[in-house]
Amino acid sequence: MARTLRLLTVSFILFFCAAACRSTGEDSGQSDLSAEVSSLVREATCDVSNQDFEAAMEKALRALEISRTGRGYPLGEVQALYTITGIDIMTSRDADAWEKAIEAEAIARRHGFSKELSEILIAKAKLCSYAEISPETGRNDEGLVYAQEALSIAECADYVEQEAEACYIIGSLYINKNRWNDPIDQKLYELAGKWLDRGQEIADAYDIPNLKRNGIMFRARWFQQGDRDSDAIEYFEQVRAGLKETDYMTAAALEDRLVRLYTRVGDTQKAQETHDDYVLHMQKYLQQQEGETLQEMETTYEVQEKDRQIERNRYEIILLTAAIVIAVIVLSLIVVHFMKEKRRSEDLQRLSNSKEQIIELLSKNLKNPDVSLNDEIERLAAEATSLSADEIRERCMALASKAETAGTDVADYVGDILIKRNKQIADIGLSQRELQIIRLSAEGLKASEIAERTYLSVHTVNTHRQRIYAKMDVKNVSDMLRKATELGII
């Protein structure tokens, strides 16, 4: 009972501890994986902004590799593939970009990542737009399908940036459809303008600088296609006047386009002034980026320090839990040990009492031969080898009931001795014929006399003796009789 209790207690504690640690480990592992992948994707995006595409690709590939380890991190895998797609697009590796976009799209659809799916569809629409290098290679209609699906997803989930980007791409694809028309199709041209206006309205409403810059590039193509340089200059100057003072990158993008427009219309002075503004704003933008990078590094350090502190706290909790579990296990083992020792002490006391009762019984039998149980005890001892354990105990209890001083303890003790002897004899493997020869030998009979008594030949008796010697690990009759006495055979 005590052993069972110990096993159950220890098993329960270890199971509870293992389950808790496993749960903590899995949650911690998934959280760490997400943080590492997100960090690599952010760093890759920053490298892209700095035109360091090689470093960006290295980090994006590392994020993809980490996302595919262990049980996998599908969201990280999609984000990494999307980042790689963007890098491939910027470095004119359109075939590689298309392959990665297809792979990312499949994962996003399978796991229901709607935001990421809308971004991937926009990337596919861009790739279709870039294929417009001749009337025969046009994939504008295919791109419109992707862009319209991306827009639908963004509108339903209120993904503002993706919605604006989809509008811009749709406008760009309609511009493409007019690319080889001379004169241009006015309906397509107006349709492209409406989509660009819609994208610009979203960018202005939510004040998203990068979307405004994208709108400038698409709008410049649209004005150029309509041969409207003067309108383009007026529009871009108006946008520039409404910019925030610190939005240096958007100002530089506008000024880059304006320099080209002023040059085309022949206003070289204005083109030079605008170019100077462009250089100034680019310098301020670079300074701004350095400050933001430094701030980001400081923020990253603080976040990492907090993560490290959380990790330390988690390890401390795990160590404390382990210490408590070990303490409980040790305490349980100590309790079990004391229970076992108590039971052993009780068994020894019972054995001692049984021995004393036997001595008292034998002493009384010696003093009172009339009531002696010696004959019955000897008969039981002689017959024990042919009796079962239950029969031995029943006979012992019957003997105990006939004695005045003997009780159930004595009967149990004697029964235990006889059963133990029976087991030892059984382990040796002596047959009934071999036991008979041992007992006849104990009477002092020679081999010829034993042969006569058992109706066997002398040779057969000697053969039985040799087998007995081998089984009992003895060398002669004297040793055989001594060991047989120890075993209670005689």
N, C-alpha and C positions, 0 to 999 in steps of 0.2 A: 504493500500500500504506500509506504513511504517513498519507495523508489519510483512508483508511478506518479505520485504527487510531484516529486522533484522534476521528472521528465516533462510533465505537463506544464509546470511553472516555468521552467527554463525555456521550453519550446515556445510558450506563449510570449514571453518577454522578448526572446530573440526575433520571433516573427513580427511582433509589433515594432521593434526597433528597426528591423530590416525594411519593413514596409514604409515606415516614416522616412528613413534615409533614402530609400529608392524614390519615393514620391518627391522628396526635397531635391534629390539629385537630378530627377528628370525635369522638374520645373526649372531648377537652376540651370541645367544644361541647355534647355530650350531657350531660356532668357538670354544666356550668354551667347548662344549661337545667333539669335536675332540681333543682339547689340553689335556683335562683331561684323555681321554681314551689312547691317545698316551703316556702320562706321566706314567700312570699305567702299560702299556705294557712294556715300557722301564725299569721301576723299576723291574718288574717281570723278565725280561731277565737278569738284573744284579744279581738278587737273584739266578737265575738258575746257573749263572757263579760261584757264591759263594757257590753253593751246598745247598742253603737254599730253598728247594723246597716247604716247607709249606708256607713261606712268599710269595713266587712267585705265588703259587696257589691262595692264598687269594687276591692278587692284580689283577690277571688275571680274577678271578670270579667277582671282583668288576667292572672291566672294561667291562665285559660282561653284567652285570646288568645295568650299566649306558647306554650302547649302545642300550639297549632294552626299555629305558624309552621314554615317549612322542611319537614323530613321529618316533623314532628309528634312529639309525646310523649304517647302514648295514656294511660299511667298518670297523668300530670299532668292530662290532660284529664278523666279520670274523677274524680280527687280534687277538681278545681275544680268540676265539675258537682255532685258530692255536697255540697260546701260551699255552693254556691248553693241547692241544694235545701233544706238545713237552714235557711238564712237566710229563704227564702221561707216555710217552714213556720212559723217563729217570728214572721214578720210577717203571717201569715194570708193569704198569696198561694198558696193550695193548688193552684189550676189551673196556675200557673207552676211550682210545685214538682213537680207530677206530670209535666209536660212534660220538665223537666230530669232527673228520675229515670228516665224511659223512655229518654232519650238516653244517660245514663250506664250504664244496665243493658245496653244493646245493645253498647256498647264493651267493658264488663267481660266480658261473655260471649264476645265475639269474640276477646279477647286472653287469656282465662283468668285474670283478676284475681279470685280467689276471695274474698279478704278484703273487697275493695271491693264485690264483688257482694252479699255477705251484708249489708253496711251499707246498700246501696241498697235491697235487698228489705225490710229493717227500716223504712226511710224510707217505702216504698210502703205497708207495713202500717199505719204511723202515719197516713198520709193517709187510708187506708180507715177507720181508727178515728175520725178527726175528722169523717168524713162522716155520722156517726150523730147527725143533728139531728132526725130523725123516723123513725117505723117504716118509711116508704116509702123513705128515702134510705140505709138501712143497707147497708154493704158489708163487714160483719164476716166473712162466710164467705170473701170474696175476700181480705181481709187475712190471715186465718188461713193461706191457701195460701202467701202470700208469707213470712209469719213462720216457718212450718214449714220451708220451703225454706232460709231463712236459718239456722235452727237446725241443720238437717242439715249444711249447709256448715261452720258453725262447729264442730260436734262432730267432724267428720272431720279438720279442720285444726287443732283445738285453739285456736280463737280465743275466748278466755275472755270478753272483754267483749261480743263479738257474741252469744255463747251466752246470757249473762245477760240482755242487752237483748231478745233474741228471746223468752225466757221471760216477761219482763215484758209485752211487747206481746201475746203470746198470752193472758196473764191479763187484760189490759185489754180485749181483744176479747171474751172471755167475759163480762166485766163489762158490756160494751156490749149483748151479746145479752140480758141480763136487765134492761136499762134501762127498757123499756116493759112489763115484766111486773108485774102486781099481783094476787096476791103474786108474789115473785120465784121463779124455778125453782131449787130448792135444789141440784139436781145441777149446774146451770151455775155456781151460786155456789161450791160446793165445788171444782169443777174450776178455776175462776179462782184460788181460794186456793192450790191445789196448785202451779199454774204460778208464782204470785208467790213461794211458799215456795222453789221450785227456783231461781228467779232470785236470791233473797236469799241462799240457801246459797252460790251461786257468788261473789256479791259479798263475803260475809263470809270465805269461804275464802281468797280472793285479796286481801282488804283493798283493795278499789277504791272510794274515796270517792264518785266521781260515780255509780257504780252503786247504792251504798247510798242516795244521795239520790233517784235515780229510783224505787227501791223504796218509799221513804216516800210519794211522791206516789201511786203505784198502790195501795199498801196503804191509804192514807187513803180513796180512792174505794171500795175494797172494803168497809172497815168501815162507811162511810156507807151503802152500798147495803144492808148487812145490818142497819142501824139498831143498831149496836153501838158507841156513843160511849164507853161505859165501858171496853170491851175495847180500843178504839183508844187511849185515854189510857194504860191500863196498858202496852200494847205499846210505844208511843212513848216513855214515860218509861223503860222498861227499855232500849230502844235508846239513848236519850240517856245513860243512866248508863254504858253500855259504850263510849262514844266516846272517841277520843284527845283529849287536852286541846287540841291544836292544830287539830283538825278543826272549825274555826269555821263553815264553810259548811254542813256537814251538821247541826250543832247548831242553826243558825239555821233551816234548813228544817224540822227537827222542831218547834222552838218555834213557828214560824209556824202549823203545823197544830194544835199543842196549844192555842194561844191560841183558835183557833176552836172546838175541842172543849170547852175549859173554859167558853167563853161559852155554848155550846149547852146544857151541863148546868147552867148557872146559877152556877158557881163563879167569881164575878168577881174575887175576891182572887187566886186562883191564876192566873187569866187575866192580871191586871196584872203579877204577879211574872214570869210566863213571858215576857210582852211585854218587860219590862225586860231579861231575859236575852237575848232575841232582838236587841234594840238593841245590847247590849254585844258580843255575838258578831259581829254585822254590822260593827261598828266595827273589831273585831280582825281580821276577815276582810279588810276594805279595807286595813288597815295591812299585813297579811300579803301581799296582792296587790301592794302598792307595793314591798315588799322583794323579792318574787319577780320583779317586772317589772325592778327595778334589776339584780338578779342575772342575769336573762335578757339584759338589754342588755349587761352586762359579758361574759357568755359569748358572745353574738353578736359582740361586737367582737373578742374573742379568736379566734373561729372565722374571722371575716372577715380578720383580720390574718394568720392562718395561710394562708388561701386566697390572699391577696395575695402572701405570701412564696413559696408554691408556684408561683403564676403567674409571679413574677419569675424563679424558678429555671428554669421551663420556657422562658421567653424567652431566658434566658442559654444554655441548652443548644441551643436552636434557632439562636441567633446563632453559637455556637461551631461547631456542625455546618456552618452556612453558610460560616463562615470557612475551615474545613477543606476543604470542597468547592471553594470558590473557589481555595484554594491548590493543590489537586490539579489543577484545570482549568488554572491558569496554568502549573504545572510541566509538564503534558502538552503544552500549546501550545509551551512553550520547547523541549522535547525534539523535538517535531515540526518546529519551525522549524530546529533544528540539523541534523536529519536531511535536511530539504529543502535546506539550504545545502550540506551535504556532497555530496548527490547532484548539485546544480548545479555544484559545483566539479569533481566527477569528469567531468560532461558537458563542461564548458569545457576541461578538460585533454584529453579525448578529441578534442574539436573542434580544439584547437591541434595535437595530434599528427597529426590527419588533414591539416590544412593544410600542416604541415611535410612530410609524406610526398608530398603533391601537388606542392609546390614542388620537392622532390627529384626526383620522377618527371619533371616537366616539364623540369627542368634537365638530367637525364640524357638525356631524349629529344632535347633541343637539341644535346647533345654527341654523341649517337649516333643519327643520323638513320635508320640501318638498322633500328633496333628501335623506331622512333617509333610511338606509338599514336595520334598526332594524328588520322589519318584515321578510325580507329574511334570515337574520342571525338567528333569532329565529326558523324559519321554518327548516333551514338547521340543526340547533342543535337538533331539535326534530326528524328529519328524519335520522340523522347520524347513529343511531344504526342499521338501515336496509340497509345502503349503504356500498359498498366496498371501499377500500382505494383509488382506482383510481377515483371512482365517487365523493368521498369527495373532493379530490384535484381538480377535474375538476370544481365542484361547487364553491370552494373557489376562484379559479382563475377567474371564471365568476363574482363573487362578487367584487373581487379586481379591475377588469377592469371597473366597474361602478363607483368606487370612485375616486376622484381627487387625493387624497393624498396616497392612498394605492397602493402597488405594489406587485410584485411576492414574496418578502420576507414576506409580511403580509399574503399572501395566503398560503405560505409554513408553516408559523408559526401556523396559524389557523388550517390548514389541519393536521399538526403534533399533535396538541392538540386533535382534534376530533378523529384521528386515534388511539391515545394513549387511549382516553376514550373508544373507541370501543373495544380495546384489553382488557382493564380492565373489561368492562361489559361482554365480551366473557369469560374471565377467571372466573368470578363469576358464569357464566352459566345460566343467566336469559333468560327465553323463551319470545316470543313475547306477550303471554297472561299475563305473570308476569309483563312485562314492561308496558302493558296497565293498569293493576290494580294499579301499582305505580303512573302513571300519573293521573288516575282518583282519587286516594287518595289525590294527590296534589291539586286537584280542591276542596277538602273539602268534597267529597262525603262519605257517610257512607257505610257500607257493604251491606245493603239492597238496597241502591241506585245504588251501583256498580253492584249488581246482576241484578237489573232491566235493567241497561244500557247494560250489556253484555249478557243478556239472560241466566244467570247462577243462580244456587241456592245460597242462603246466605252461606250455609255450604261449597259449592265449593269455594266461594270467600275467606272465612276464611282459608280454607285449602291452597289456593294459597298464602295467606299472611304469613302463618306459614313457608311455603317453602322459601318465599322471605326472611323472618327474618333469617332463617338458612343460606342461601346462602350469605347474606350481613353481617352476624354476628352482627345483631341488635336485640333489644328486643321489640320495639313498633313502632307504626306508625310514631311518631315524629323522632325517630332515623333513620327510613327507609327513610323518606323524606329528612333529612339532608344529608345522605350519597348519595342519588340519586341526590341531587343538586351538590355535589362535583364531581360526575361522569358525570354530564351533561345530566342525563336522563330526568330531568325536568328543 
